[in-house]
Amino acid sequence: MSYFRFIPFCSVVLIRLLIGSPSSAQVIPATAVVDTVRQSLPQLEQQFLDRNFQLLAQRYQIDIADAAITQAGLRPNPNLWFQGNLYNPQTHKLLQYGRPSQADLDAGVYNSGYYAVQLQQVILLAGKRSKLVALAESNRSLTRLAFRDIMRTLHYQLYTTYANLYYDMQVLRLFTDELGRQRQLLESYRVALRAGGVAPYEVTRLEVALRDLQANIANYRTQIADEQATLRVLLRQPANQFILPTELPALANTAPPLATALDSALTNRPDISLSQEQINNAQRSLTLEKARATPDLTTGILFEKYGNAYNNFTGLQLSMDLPVRNRNQGAIRSAETTLKSVTGGLENQQTVVQSEVLNTYDKLNTYYEQLNGRPDGYLDRIQTISIEATKAYNARAISLLDYLDKIRTYQQAQLNRINLLNNLFNTQQLLNYTTNTRFF
């Protein structure tokens, strides 16, 4: 009897499901956002280059390093020294610099007129100035390489975050569409339950499935909120904007040759260049510390009025510290140890880079096998699973468990497709990141 009472209700359900759900048109999470901005990846990349705080801060570090080179090339300033009589206790006068009287001169008494002027210049020996400039230039190279490495890392973060947002929005749309269909189905079954056309457990089971969908939607909205937060920081976007991704570059179906990828990584990776420059920097530091073991020479000229062996005395001055105890031994030993340390770090960094490229290459080939191994017509067939399952269930051709199993199969197939595309795109970007070469 319940089967015949259920027939008109099935027709209503089928009509509703074929019309579709109005909820599928809007999948942007409900937040305090007041402005939705549609942005392509090239547009975001340009904003990233112009606005990112870390890039701007690192550019300032390069300017600071340039200024340090200028400073290292400057010679020491000359030193001007003056000495004169402030107070004469014999005449009780201040600043008495007038010419002595003839009587005082004849008596050899100088109650006025005495002063002394000295001009000194430090001369850096052992090429310290050129070695300081060379070290400052190496520091600038390190700063530039650090900028390139930050650029590489942030660029990868921008691309992967944008792709994650793009594909998470697709998943959210998938679940939202399913949520609309299942809500309509549940509403109809509740009506049928009150009329005695369906069993209570069927409504309960549909309610559980609906709750699962709502939980999945909440999880993806949380992920989307995290991705929006990351993009806002990368781009310094206003807090009230929601960035809506538009499209991604087409996915390439093949990877570059492994030998090309390895060679590109060893040639272009800024962290390898950084390790090489650290060796150069340590060598220049060691050279400078050895040069500092040689004391600098101070030269000067002294003019003294009425206060030396004879009037208007002009003298030549030369001074130098004697390297008896302090020959800069500690600093030299420290620089030698630093050089040994960074020399070993280069080989280790090359090994790390090669391992990262091989690992990424294996992942990329795995995803290519999945993508290229899909049978012909697979995507078309999975598109109709949900609707066909709903039709069959309303016609009582399948049970509730079979229906829910087909719905889960459809959702999982769509999730697998979206995740595969997302993983493939992100792994392609990972290969770009590990090689510092834009293969994709």
Beta strands, then each sheet from edge to edge (+ up, - down):
strand 1: 35-39
strand 2: 79-84
strand 3: 87-88
strand 4: 93-94
strand 5: 115-123
strand 6: 241-245
strand 7: 297-305
strand 8: 313-320
sheet 1: 1+ 6+
sheet 2: 2+ 5- 7+ 8-
sheet 3: 3+ 4-
end
